[in-house]
Amino acid sequence: MTTVRVRQGAHLLGEVLITLGIVVLLFVVYLLAWTNVRSDAAAAGLSGDLRQQWATERPHNDPNRSVDPSALAVTPGQPFAIMTIPRLGKTWTSPVIQPKGKDIALSELADGVVHYRQTALPGQVGNFAVAGHRATHGQPFANLNLLRPGDLVIVETEAAVYTYVVDNDPNRTIVLPTDVWVIGPVPGHPQATPTRALITLTTCNPRWNSSHRMIVFGHLVSTRAK
C-alpha cells in the first residue's frame, strides 16, 4: 500500500512539474514572440497615423511651413517623429513618442522609441535623447550594438528631415543607469553651453538584463525641409 501511494505521489508530482513547465514555456513564447508582434503592429500603426496626420494637416507646398525645430508641436503620449537607422535593416523604422510624464514608462517603450522630455527636440541645439527596448516588446534597439562611427540616424518630423552621424562604438560606451550625464545638453560636460545639435540613443545592456546601459552618441550633419 505504501509503495502504491509513493508511486501515486510521484506521478502526481510529475504531472504538476510538467504543467508548470508548459506554463513557463508559454510565458517565454509570449515574451519572445507575442510581445514583439503586438509592439511591431502598434509601432507601424503609430507611424502610419502620424504620416497621415502630416499629409492632412498641412499641405506639402505650404510656403509658411516652419523648419524651426522649436516650432515642432509635441503631445504627451503621442508620436511626433519617425526614426530610421539604415544599419539596422532596410525596413527598420520606429515612431518617436513623447512620454506622458517626466519619466519614461515601460508601457510607452512598448510602442516605439521614447524621447527624454527634458532633452532637445530633433534638430535643436542641445541633445535630442531617446530610449528603446533591446529585448521583447518590439525590441527596436535589439541590434544597437551593430552601429559604428559614421552610420546614419535619420529623424523625420512634419516639417523636416534631420540626419545625424554616429560618433562612437556603442560596445565601448556602457554606463550605469544612474549615469544620466549621457543625456545632458553636452554629454560629459555639465557646465558647458551647447553649440551643436546632438543625438543620444540609450538601451539596456546586456541585451537580456538591465544592469547597465548601452549608449550611442551622434551629431547633426544635415537638415532638409520637406
C-alpha positions as CSV (number, residue, x, y, z in Angstrom):
1,M,0.0,0.0,0.0
2,T,2.8,2.4,0.9
3,T,4.6,1.7,-2.4
4,V,1.4,2.4,-4.3
5,R,0.9,5.7,-2.5
6,V,4.5,6.7,-3.2
7,R,4.1,5.9,-6.9
8,Q,0.8,7.9,-7.0
9,G,2.5,10.8,-5.3
10,A,5.5,10.7,-7.7
11,H,3.1,10.5,-10.6
12,L,1.1,13.5,-9.3
13,L,4.3,15.4,-8.7
14,G,5.4,14.6,-12.3
15,E,2.2,15.9,-13.7
16,V,2.5,19.1,-11.7
17,L,6.0,19.7,-12.9
18,I,5.1,19.1,-16.5
19,T,2.2,21.6,-16.2
20,L,4.5,24.1,-14.6
21,G,7.0,23.6,-17.4
22,I,4.3,24.2,-20.1
23,V,3.2,27.3,-18.3
24,V,6.8,28.6,-18.2
25,L,7.3,27.7,-21.8
26,L,4.2,29.6,-22.9
27,F,5.3,32.6,-20.9
28,V,8.7,32.6,-22.6
29,V,7.0,32.3,-26.0
30,Y,4.7,35.2,-25.0
31,L,7.7,37.3,-24.1
32,L,9.9,36.4,-27.0
33,A,7.3,36.4,-29.8
34,W,3.9,37.8,-29.0
35,T,5.1,41.0,-27.3
36,N,7.2,41.7,-30.4
37,V,4.3,41.0,-32.7
38,R,2.0,43.3,-30.7
39,S,4.6,46.1,-30.4
40,D,5.6,45.9,-34.1
41,A,2.0,46.3,-35.1
42,A,1.4,49.2,-32.7
43,A,4.6,51.0,-33.9
44,A,3.6,50.5,-37.5
45,G,0.2,51.9,-36.8
46,L,1.5,54.9,-35.0
47,S,3.9,55.7,-37.8
48,G,1.2,55.3,-40.4
49,D,-1.2,57.5,-38.4
50,L,1.5,60.2,-38.0
51,R,2.3,60.3,-41.7
52,Q,-1.5,60.6,-42.5
53,Q,-1.7,63.4,-40.0
54,W,1.2,65.2,-41.6
55,A,-0.4,64.8,-45.0
56,T,-3.8,66.1,-44.0
57,E,-3.0,68.9,-41.5
58,R,-0.6,71.0,-43.7
59,P,-0.1,70.7,-47.5
60,H,3.4,70.0,-48.6
61,N,3.5,73.2,-50.6
62,D,2.6,75.5,-47.7
63,P,5.1,78.4,-48.0
64,N,4.6,79.2,-44.3
65,R,5.8,75.8,-43.2
66,S,8.4,76.4,-40.4
67,V,11.6,74.2,-40.2
68,D,12.5,75.8,-36.8
69,P,12.9,72.8,-34.5
70,S,11.4,74.7,-31.6
71,A,8.2,75.1,-33.6
72,L,7.6,71.3,-33.5
73,A,4.4,70.5,-31.7
74,V,4.5,67.6,-29.3
75,T,1.7,66.0,-27.4
76,P,2.3,63.8,-24.3
77,G,1.7,60.2,-25.1
78,Q,1.8,60.7,-28.8
79,P,4.4,60.2,-31.6
80,F,5.9,63.3,-33.1
81,A,8.7,62.0,-35.3
82,I,9.8,58.8,-37.2
83,M,13.3,57.5,-36.8
84,T,15.2,55.4,-39.4
85,I,18.6,53.7,-38.9
86,P,19.8,52.1,-42.1
87,R,22.4,50.0,-40.4
88,L,19.6,48.1,-38.5
89,G,18.0,47.0,-41.7
90,K,16.3,48.3,-44.9
91,T,12.9,48.2,-43.2
92,W,13.9,49.4,-39.7
93,T,11.8,52.4,-38.6
94,S,10.3,53.5,-35.3
95,P,7.9,56.2,-34.2
96,V,9.4,58.6,-31.6
97,I,6.9,59.1,-28.7
98,Q,6.7,61.9,-26.3
99,P,6.2,60.5,-22.7
100,K,3.2,61.5,-20.7
101,G,5.2,62.1,-17.5
102,K,8.7,63.3,-16.5
103,D,10.0,59.8,-16.6
104,I,9.6,57.2,-19.3
105,A,7.0,54.5,-18.6
106,L,7.6,50.8,-19.6
107,S,4.3,50.8,-21.4
108,E,5.4,53.7,-23.6
109,L,8.5,51.8,-24.6
110,A,6.3,49.0,-26.0
111,D,5.1,51.3,-28.8
112,G,8.5,52.6,-30.2
113,V,11.4,54.7,-29.0
114,V,10.6,57.3,-26.4
115,H,12.0,60.9,-26.1
116,Y,13.6,62.0,-22.8
117,R,11.3,65.0,-22.5
118,Q,13.9,67.2,-20.7
119,T,16.2,66.9,-23.7
120,A,16.2,68.9,-27.0
121,L,13.8,68.2,-29.9
122,P,15.1,66.9,-33.2
123,G,17.4,69.4,-35.0
124,Q,17.6,71.7,-31.9
125,V,21.0,72.8,-30.5
126,G,21.5,70.5,-27.5
127,N,21.0,66.8,-27.1
128,F,18.0,65.0,-28.6
129,A,17.9,61.8,-26.5
130,V,15.7,58.7,-26.8
131,A,15.4,55.3,-25.1
132,G,14.3,52.0,-26.7
133,H,13.9,48.3,-25.7
134,R,16.6,45.9,-26.6
135,A,14.7,42.7,-25.8
136,T,11.0,41.9,-26.2
137,H,8.1,44.4,-26.7
138,G,9.2,45.2,-30.3
139,Q,12.9,45.5,-29.3
140,P,13.7,48.4,-31.7
141,F,17.2,48.6,-30.3
142,A,18.0,44.9,-30.3
143,N,20.9,45.4,-32.6
144,L,22.1,48.8,-31.5
145,N,25.5,47.2,-30.8
146,L,26.0,46.9,-34.6
147,L,26.2,50.7,-35.0
148,R,29.6,52.1,-35.8
149,P,31.0,55.6,-36.2
150,G,29.8,57.1,-39.5
151,D,26.5,55.3,-39.5
152,L,23.4,57.5,-40.0
153,V,20.4,58.1,-37.8
154,I,17.6,59.9,-39.6
155,V,14.7,61.6,-37.8
156,E,11.7,62.9,-39.8
157,T,9.3,65.4,-38.4
158,E,6.3,67.1,-40.0
159,A,8.5,69.9,-41.5
160,A,12.0,68.5,-41.9
161,V,14.3,65.5,-42.1
162,Y,17.3,65.6,-39.8
163,T,20.3,63.4,-40.5
164,Y,22.7,62.6,-37.7
165,V,26.0,60.7,-37.9
166,V,27.1,58.2,-35.1
167,D,30.3,59.3,-33.3
168,N,31.1,56.3,-31.1
169,D,31.2,52.5,-30.9
170,P,28.3,51.6,-28.5
171,N,30.1,48.4,-27.4
172,R,32.7,50.6,-25.8
173,T,30.2,53.0,-24.2
174,I,28.5,51.1,-21.4
175,V,27.3,53.0,-18.4
176,L,25.3,52.5,-15.2
177,P,21.6,53.5,-15.2
178,T,22.5,56.3,-12.8
179,D,24.9,57.9,-15.4
180,V,22.3,60.5,-16.5
181,W,25.1,62.7,-17.9
182,V,24.8,60.8,-21.2
183,I,21.5,62.7,-21.9
184,G,22.8,66.1,-20.8
185,P,22.9,69.0,-23.3
186,V,26.7,68.4,-23.8
187,P,27.2,64.8,-22.6
188,G,30.1,64.6,-20.1
189,H,30.3,68.4,-19.7
190,P,27.5,69.5,-17.4
191,Q,28.7,73.1,-17.2
192,A,29.2,73.6,-21.0
193,T,26.8,75.6,-23.1
194,P,25.6,73.5,-26.1
195,T,26.6,74.8,-29.5
196,R,25.7,71.8,-31.7
197,A,22.7,69.6,-32.3
198,L,23.4,66.2,-30.9
199,I,21.6,62.8,-30.5
200,T,21.8,60.1,-27.9
201,L,20.3,56.6,-28.1
202,T,20.1,54.6,-24.9
203,T,19.1,50.9,-24.3
204,C,19.7,48.1,-21.8
205,N,23.0,46.1,-21.7
206,P,23.4,43.2,-21.7
207,R,20.5,42.5,-24.0
208,W,18.6,40.4,-21.6
209,N,19.5,42.4,-18.5
210,S,19.0,46.0,-17.3
211,S,22.1,46.3,-15.1
212,H,23.8,48.7,-17.5
213,R,23.0,51.0,-20.5
214,M,24.5,51.0,-24.0
215,I,24.9,54.4,-25.4
216,V,25.1,55.8,-28.9
217,F,26.2,59.4,-29.5
218,G,25.9,61.4,-32.7
219,H,25.8,64.9,-34.2
220,L,23.6,66.6,-36.8
221,V,25.1,66.8,-40.3
222,S,22.1,68.0,-42.4
223,T,18.6,69.4,-42.2
224,R,16.3,69.1,-45.2
225,A,13.0,70.9,-45.3
226,K,10.1,68.7,-46.6
